[in-house]
Amino acid sequence: MPITQFREIIPATRLENVRYAIRDLASVADRVIAQGHKVLCLNVGDPNIFDFQTPPHLIEAVYKAMRDGKNGYAPSAGIPEAISAIRGEAARKGISSVLDVFVTSGASESVDICLTSLLNPGDNILTPCPDYPLYSAVLAKLGIGLNPYYLNEDDGWQPELDDIKRKITPRTRGIVLINPNNPTGSVCSRAMLEQIAELAREHNLVIFSDEIYDKLMLDGDECISMAAVAPDVPVVTFGGMSKNFLAPGWRLGWSILSGDAAIIKPYIEGVHKLLRSRLSANHPEQYAIKVALEGPQEHLVEFCNKLRRRRDITMKYCNSIPHMSCVSPRGAFYAFPKLDISEEDETFVKELILQKHVMVVHGSGFGEKPGTKHFRIVFLPDEQTLTRAYEALGEFMQERYR
Ligand SMILES: Cc1ncc(COP(=O)(O)O)c(C=O)c1O
């Protein structure tokens, strides 16, 4: 054997800004599991590991595609019937100025491709705080510094417009909106969308509107699409199969680009360069997109009914346990309760796992206003599991912060 000349392989410094809050918690949970305890997981946003299943007619469509030999690469922007179905969905969402649609490996790849195609070194883009960590991870990869704007807890977690105004610089190229929101469950009002669109017009910004939870509305109202409110503004709307259609493992998402053709054309060409360079999204799974968007939607009724009950249980506990309060989520399956405690929210979360075997994620893992403390609950587990977890949480709060 030759003597190795290798030195330790150090990862790129740009990864220092990639946050992954769950990683540190996993080792704490592993310790608890090794002691023979079961951990109640209220930390993972994957419906399929709870009592939700992919609708069978979607699975059939994928099987059929595989049997029909759709196992090669797909066209880089997606198969024509999926693209046309997504255009139909855009029309139902009230988006009238669609310029382009493409299919990606999850909405995640759409985010990556669309931000990569826009930003140059020195540019910045406004992202919500708290945020879904994918955005900061992609920006870190691109070497783009974070320019977070706050969501206002006192205003039902709506974007804080004055903060957005303050943070726009000559190098700001866009703004990310997550609607319905992860991690707060808030839904943007029409008035807020209009005001953000106005800022985009004033400052020549592209709006990235992540609407991956748009069918998971818990109070019977509709999610208003930014692109429908602002047909003239360059908007990229993200959607996908992971949440609304209970197929996160299929890794299928999409982007709908809308606005004024003359303005967006060069950007669309850039996006397609990248789409071609990575060949295609999963092929056979794409045959489920048309069936999902145009076929029976019954699963959504059951899904939202369960989520509503689970949200209500979550609120009952989070607004009665001492040192805790929570804005009621109106969409998706996340709640982001506020903690009135003196220790860090990360310590709170780790101790909760160790002492009560309940796993949630600390608010600092998503970003939060300095001095505030939160944690994120995923209320996908069944009612019995949630109740057990919240009873344990109540005991923990009593014992630790009496
Ligand atoms: C706001 C938001 N956007 C995008 C994604 C990723 O979606 P996909 O599974 O389609 O990549 C998630 C996943 O949790 C999310 O919460």
PDBQT file of the ligand as one rigid body, heavy atoms in Angstrom, charges set to zero:
ROOT
HETATM    1  C1  LIG A 501     -41.852  26.452   1.701  1.00  0.00    +0.000 C 
HETATM    2  C2  LIG A 501     -41.298  25.236   1.045  1.00  0.00    +0.000 A 
HETATM    3  N1  LIG A 501     -40.840  25.313  -0.214  1.00  0.00    +0.000 NA
HETATM    4  C3  LIG A 501     -40.322  24.262  -0.842  1.00  0.00    +0.000 A 
HETATM    5  C4  LIG A 501     -40.232  23.032  -0.210  1.00  0.00    +0.000 A 
HETATM    6  C5  LIG A 501     -39.588  21.885  -0.934  1.00  0.00    +0.000 C 
HETATM    7  O1  LIG A 501     -40.521  21.257  -1.771  1.00  0.00    +0.000 OA
HETATM    8  P1  LIG A 501     -40.144  20.033  -2.681  1.00  0.00    +0.000 P 
HETATM    9  O2  LIG A 501     -40.364  18.787  -1.908  1.00  0.00    +0.000 OA
HETATM   10  O3  LIG A 501     -41.108  20.139  -3.833  1.00  0.00    +0.000 OA
HETATM   11  O4  LIG A 501     -38.745  20.197  -3.107  1.00  0.00    +0.000 OA
HETATM   12  C6  LIG A 501     -40.691  22.891   1.102  1.00  0.00    +0.000 A 
HETATM   13  C7  LIG A 501     -40.567  21.606   1.812  1.00  0.00    +0.000 C 
HETATM   14  O5  LIG A 501     -40.843  21.447   2.974  1.00  0.00    +0.000 OA
HETATM   15  C8  LIG A 501     -41.243  24.026   1.745  1.00  0.00    +0.000 A 
HETATM   16  O6  LIG A 501     -41.679  23.964   2.998  1.00  0.00    +0.000 OA
ENDROOT
TORSDOF 0
